[in-house]
Structure formats: structure tokens, C-alpha cells
């Protein structure tokens, strides 16, 4: 059974993207030494990526090839994607998607990108763990780590670690997710 996980960076003031969806503040940390928590090591255990339409559109606008070649990539959207940049599949129903993901056994599932879809999974008890990388940046506005929906939870802290250049890794588990399986 696949574990559904988040792996995301946020500014110290709680934003994952700046105004106009910019990531310039985050790109300043390219080459950050995350040691055993390195992005490429994380990606090795991932069999499937799930993203919302906004994240897909952001990746589509980036120059270069599709960055997730060889991984199953699912985009949750109600609008068609006419010329997909990579090998992707689309889904419209989050509840049936969660059941589909739980049946996988070829690696973990990564909730890639924005907090809106991650919040939808948390509200359904379907996000097992999340790694949040807090960057020492105050960007003053943009897309919040988690949009305010009224959802409340008490995730269990698994670990905290200070990393390179002032980055802090927070690793949480959502106990309710295990019970829902």
C-alpha cells in the first residue's frame, strides 16, 4: 500500500510562492545541502506524483524537458490539457483518486506543489506524512503553505533538523491518515 507524502518548501512567513507565483526567493537556495533529505534521494522512493492544475501549468511554462520522466504523473483538473508537456494522466475526483493511490504498491505517492490539493487530501485523512523545508526568507505575500479552509488537525512531529544556510526541516505524520486506510 502506497504512503501519500508531501515534500515542500515554504518561506518563514508561510508562503510557497511569491506574488504572481514567483519562486525567485526559493531558487536562491539551489545547491542547498540537504544531506540525507536531498530532493533526489526523496524522488528515488516516489512511484507516483500528484499535482493540481496550477502546479502542472507552472511546470509546463518552465523551459526544458518534463522533469519527472519515468514517474507516473497525475494532474487533478476539470479542464482538458491539450498538449501535455510530459506523460501525464488527469483525474477529476479526489475521493476516487485517493482509493486508486492507496492501491498502488510501486513506491510512495508525492503530493507535488501547492497547498490547495494537499489540503484536500488532509481534509480526507489521506496525507500520511509531510516534510516542510522552512527557508530563512520573508517574502511578504503570495500563495500560502496551506490555504485557510477551516480544517484543523494535530499532526505528530517526527523530527526537526537544522540544515544548510538556515533551512529547517520539519517532518510530521498525520495519525488520522493511518486510521482511514
Order of alpha helices (4+ residues) and beta strands (2+ residues): beta-beta-alpha-alpha-beta-alpha-beta-beta-alpha-beta-alpha-beta-beta-beta-beta-alpha
